[in-house]
């Protein structure tokens, strides 16, 4: 890994609220077109709301020298007939760490966790205007299963979401 040193990936707990806040706000501020939420949506949250969002979903963060440089969340379906499915959310890797394996390492860790808790299928939505992300997910075994026209509106422009899925059971 470049930058001299190892990337550590951890499943965050309630005590990690500051690391979560730091990487989530960085993601929303530096890549605003990539997310359904805005930085303003999250900046006004109370500590309790931050803690709830952190503990309600599995959130994995990549650290380099104790600084968060990437994240990936897992939001499990709640309905009993859909609990075998989960959506990958809040994906972000700092620009200087892209192409170095951080996203793959985060996805591998998240996938292992998902399997361990009985999830059989991972799903996600990615901006149609983000071909590098689409290619990444395809390399990681995801297939395009649909498209949501005008999935988000960013700066007044409707942007399609590409829906992708990957089975993670043998």
Protein Blocks (a to p, Z undefined) as FASTA:
>chain_A
ZZiiadddddddfklmmmmmmmmmmmmmmmmmlpmbdfklmmmpcfklmmmmmmmpccdd
ddeehiafbdcdddddfbfklmmpccdehiacdfklgonlmmmmmmmmmmmmmmmnopab
dcddddfklmklmmmmmmnopacfbdcehkbacehiacddddddddfbZZ
